[in-house]
Amino acid sequence: MAYGAYVADQWLGVVAFTYRYLLFCIIGSLALGAVWFGIFRKRALLVVLAVFSVLAVNYLLPPPSERLLRSVMLKAPPGTEATAIVDIVKRHYEDSPYAMPRISEDRGGGFDRVHVSLLSQEAGNSTSVIFLVENGRVARSIFSPD
């Protein structure tokens, strides 16, 4: 389960959903603790603490670029000024070891689009966030994993 959470963070940046991921850690550790208590009837609290620690270690590991990109998406919800997207991306990537993602603007499907892509960081990594813009404001964002 811990390895699955680590891979999901590397691929999808799920730890960017801070409170939801913390809730997952709590529920997962309590569930495994309950199973442990049901089978062995001892030291269930230690198991709960150990499982929670292993799952929550993703908070302590350096964030992958996908988590930073997911955080950008969460910091620019619908209604955000489209001009603020570039500033939000710069703020998230300025102190990170990663290169600035490629940001491009185009028009398609009746929307102006702001496309933030990790192609500039690693060859073959096409993880991206697409912000659909209407009247100068974000209408919707789409996270597209590699």
C-alpha positions, 0 to 999 in steps of 0.5 A: 500500500505504501509503495502504491501511494509513493508511485501514485505521488510520483505519477499523479502528484496525489500528495498535493491533495494534502488533507485528502491524502492525510485522511487516506493515511489515517483511514488506511492505518486504522483499517490495518490496525483493526485487522491486526487487532482482530487477528492478534489482539495485541499491539494494534496501536503500534501497528496503527502508528507504524502504518501511518508513519510509512504512508505519511513519509511521502510528505517528507520526501522531496516533491516530484515535479508532478506534485508541484504541477498538481499543486499549481492546478489546485492553486488556480481553481475556476474563477482565477484570472488567467494572467495569474497562472504564470505567476503561480507556476513560477512561485511553485517552481522557483525553489525546486530543483526542476526546470520551469515547465513549458507554458503555452497559450492557444485557442481550441474547442471554443476556449482559450487554453493555457497549457503547462507541460513538463516536456521541458524537464525530462524527455518523454515526460508529457505530464501537463495541466491544461487550463481552459479560459473563458473571458479571462478567467479559468473555467476548468483545469485538466490534469493529464498524466504521462 
